[in-house]
Amino acid sequence: MKSVAVSFYNADELSTAKAQLQKAAENAGTEGLKRIRKHTGPGKAKAEADDIATIMQLIDEHKLFDRLPTYVAASIDRRRKC
């Protein structure tokens, strides 16, 4: 899943998604969710995807998926529109 996310989304999109997921996880009641630091540099997208996976694992361990909003891609079309 991480490689698919990194190949489809850019680093800034993954950073935005991570921030939203982290906030939703905190609101759902995950205890012990530490602030995951911001990443920079050429490996930023992979690091952000790793962080998202870590947050999802914590949500799963606390069985909180039913307390999260449903996330969907607004558009899966990455082709340029002329």
NORFEN-V703757 format. One record per residue. N is the residue number from 1. OMEGA is omega in whole degrees, 0 to 359 (999 if undefined). Layout:
BEGIN
n: (N	N)
omega: (OMEGA	OMEGA)
END
This chain:
BEGIN
n: (1	2	3	4	5	6	7	8	9	10	11	12	13	14	15	16	17	18	19	20	21	22	23	24	25	26	27	28	29	30	31	32	33	34	35	36	37	38	39	40	41	42	43	44	45	46	47	48	49	50	51	52	53	54	55	56	57	58	59	60	61	62	63	64	65	66	67	68	69	70	71	72	73	74	75	76	77	78	79	80	81	82)
omega: (181	181	177	179	182	180	183	183	175	185	180	177	178	177	178	179	180	181	179	179	180	178	179	179	178	179	180	175	176	177	178	178	181	176	177	188	176	182	176	174	186	179	185	183	179	180	178	178	176	179	178	178	178	179	179	178	179	177	179	180	179	179	185	182	181	180	180	173	176	180	177	174	179	179	176	179	180	180	177	176	182	999)
END
